[in-house]
Amino acid sequence: MIDPTEAASWITAGKSGLDLLRSAWTLLPKGAEKDRIARKLEEAELALELSNAKLAKELGFRLCQCPVPAAADAMG
């Protein structure tokens, strides 16, 4: 079974990593490559949100069946 304390550390580390990447992204010059990186960061953020939800479910938390606005926007 997953230790909830460790799980919280994983979530924090993942979010910190994405925050660091987003900070570095702001330093890039404008252009197609920056736009491509922005899309990849958004995909990474969505993946982190989905993994956090999966982890919460596996820890026994009941999840709302409502669509998450960020996830709904990213899907189309």
Sequence and secondary structure as in RCSB ss.txt:
>XXXX:A:sequence
MIDPTEAASWITAGKSGLDLLRSAWTLLPKGAEKDRIARKLEEAELALELSNAKLAKELGFRLCQCPVPAAADAM
G
>XXXX:A:secstr
   HHHHHHHHHHHHHHHHHHHHHHTTS SSHHHHHHHHHHHHHHHHHHHHHHHHHHHTT     S  HHHHHHH
 
